[in-house]
């Protein structure tokens, strides 16, 4: 089927043969791409997808909820986790755990779906037939557990044999150490887990959360934790029953997807989209705090010459070298962005123009020192320009785009004589 624009080629190639379903949608929900797991999960042929909308494969009771997920994700410019059902080719419904991410630069949604029908069925059976729990846990491959309390005091815990596969601890170790189920949770996620446990006890609803655990080996792993509360008011006893899946690999894929949308693949610094967002935040902070901010727009003048004479490998090396030199001189609060090609942007929050210029002059000095080194295959020549927003001086509001345009104009003023400016005025400074 039709592949999205070139900016998404990485995504389609990276996710083509993943076992989980990966779909790219436009803003209306029309399917732009689906990987090879589409037929496996939905029992529908890929050939039927061109021109289709994902809404065509949703039951009626899911369509409004999914439309709301699309709108929320687009407005928040982030990723959402939720569950929903898809209609399969046999007119059955497939439960899916979904991760939806909106890529603002292309206006497309990335949707990853994992078939969790078996887990949902298992959870429903546990809720309906508590007395059959032992039979059920002996016949499933998921990590099932229960934690039991009376009058708010912990009294018992149970973990099936799959616990060792995910946590490294055996069921006997959980029995001997009643606090292990809690201390195993990553310390930064313990409040999330306990707050959700209290919530499902109060509302008698289930929860689905993702959090980290510390494996017995010391490795940090991500798990999905689905849990229900079974309450016995007569005996003042309640227990939590749930199942756990290891989603570490899934989290790594999600992280890879977010990195693809945020960072420049060659240099590792912010890409254009993320950099513009950072500058917009910087301007808003200046307005709120009545403090100045400044930017420096610069480019590498001789990148084309290096590419033509020494090859693109050396050109890429030049870009990475320039980024390394600049990063060494920046403060931790400064933001460094590659706008594209040989053009870069430095963002200095809560910084006066003169202070920003001092930082950039240190960078230029470091470049001069690099050029003075022996056995260099190339030298670095740059042009740069500044602009500032200082609300405390009573000036008119200036947008991120206006700041960039002003710095760009100043940079091009020097570009004509960039080598002379670079080697004389900076040295005199």
PyMOL commands that set and color helices and strands:
alter all, ss='L'
color gray80, all
select helices_A, chain A and resi 6-15+37-42+46-48+54-57+60-76+117-128+130-137+163-167+171-176+180-183+187-203+248-262+272-289+303-310+312-329+353-372+391-393+400-415+418-428
alter helices_A, ss='H'
color red, helices_A
select strands_A, chain A and resi 21-25+31-34+79-87+93-103+108-115+143-150+153-159+207-214+220-232+237-246+293-300+335-340+343-348+382-389
alter strands_A, ss='S'
color yellow, strands_A
deselect
rebuild
show_as cartoon
